[in-house]
Amino acid sequence: MREEPIGPGGAGEEQDAGTTDFGHFVLMLASAALIHLGEMTDPTAKGTGKDPEQARRTIDVLTMLQAKTQGNLTPDEASLLNSLLHSLRMRYLKAVGLLQGPSGES
């Protein structure tokens, strides 16, 4: 049984712009991983930089969330989390040189 959050956005109330649902939360973490992989510009650092170890830690957090929320997500939430994790894992492997692109480039 899935529990609704208490307060704004919970128990049938409309969510306002200040609330965060599960989908937004995992997208925020995925964006952080992409920044650490150097695939997105870090708005606070005014550029891109690579920190594969931090990207791996963020991917690990998403993996933990997947395990801890199994059976409690909507189909859309589960699908979003699965596809984000697959994409991030492939990008991580490519960033650390363990996966080559389709034409042989790293």
URDAMO-V728398 format. One record per pair of residues at least 6 apart in sequence whose C-alpha atoms are under 6 Angstrom apart, sorted by sequence separation. I is the first residue (numbers start at 0). J is the second residue. If there is no record, write none. Layout:
BEGIN
i=I j=J
i=I j=J
END
This chain:
BEGIN
i=3 j=9
i=8 j=14
i=33 j=39
i=40 j=46
i=41 j=47
i=92 j=98
i=99 j=105
i=3 j=10
i=34 j=41
i=40 j=47
i=37 j=47
i=37 j=48
i=37 j=49
i=36 j=49
i=35 j=49
i=35 j=50
i=36 j=51
i=35 j=54
i=32 j=54
i=32 j=57
i=1 j=71
END
